[in-house]
Amino acid sequence: MILALTSRAPFERKKSISSTLREHPYVISKDYEEKLKSRRLLFMDATSESKGVVLTMITPNGLKKGLHSSFIHSEITAKDLFFE
């Protein structure tokens, strides 16, 4: 089962692609870390999952390693998805 953890509301207006792409790795803030952990626990409760949930970030330029990124298990970048 795949669960998309998005911070955008379902009816929120989408930004253009150029404004959402970044040249630098994505940085997880303390607030976003808490939101992801809360959603992970909510998913585990809703599905009665007992083995755990693996969090994977999909970003254009990777994930910056830092204090709030240690709970992310894996990451996928644009290089992983597209061949030149």
Buried (B, 14 or more C-beta within 10 A) or exposed (E): EEEEEEEEEEEEEEEEEEEEEEEEBBEBEEEBBEBBEEBBEEBBEEEEEEEEBEBEBBBBBBBEEEEBBEEBEEBEBEEEEEEE
